Amino acid sequence: MAKEPRTECRTPTPDKSSTTIPTWKYEVLETAILQTVDEAGHEGLLFSDLPENVRDKLSSDALEKMGSLGWHVTTVKLELEVRGVLKRLDGVKPQRLVLG
């Protein structure tokens, strides 16, 4: 049986190794994360609200197959930061995300 395609997810933290997740999970979460952050507008979305907002955008089938939603959302979010697609608002605590 062929291996499921996987996507590398990096982190902006120096010296921290990357991980891989199934590509279908990456693609589903990337779409949901970008839509959620875009909807939040220029004020950004609280990072702590991201998993629940993403959950609302996923089908029940995707949720059932996802596993740890919080871990996967964080993993994809970090890769999107490395790619410059998402960024954290400077000087804002707690962490808020906007499109890069």
Residue pairs with C-beta under 8 A, 6 or more apart in sequence:
4 22
4 23
4 24
5 22
5 23
5 24
6 20
6 21
6 22
6 23
7 20
7 21
7 22
7 23
7 26
7 27
7 79
8 18
8 19
8 20
8 79
9 18
9 19
9 20
9 21
9 26
9 75
9 76
9 78
9 79
10 18
10 78
10 79
10 82
11 18
11 78
11 79
11 82
12 78
12 81
12 82
19 75
21 72
21 75
21 76
25 66
25 72
25 76
26 76
26 79
28 58
28 62
29 54
29 72
29 73
29 76
30 76
30 80
31 57
32 54
32 57
32 58
33 50
33 54
33 73
33 76
33 77
33 80
33 86
34 80
34 85
34 86
34 99
35 57
36 45
36 50
36 53
36 54
36 57
37 44
37 45
37 50
37 86
37 97
37 98
37 99
38 99
39 45
40 97
40 98
42 98
43 96
44 89
44 92
44 96
44 97
44 98
45 53
45 96
45 97
45 98
46 94
46 95
46 96
46 97
47 77
47 88
47 94
47 95
47 96
47 97
48 94
48 95
50 73
50 77
50 97
51 69
51 70
51 73
54 69
54 73
55 63
55 69
58 66
63 69
66 72
77 86
77 97
80 86
80 100
81 87
81 88
81 100
83 100
84 100
85 99
85 100
86 97
86 98
86 99
86 100
87 97
87 98
87 99
87 100
88 95
88 96
88 97
88 98
89 95
89 96
89 97
89 98
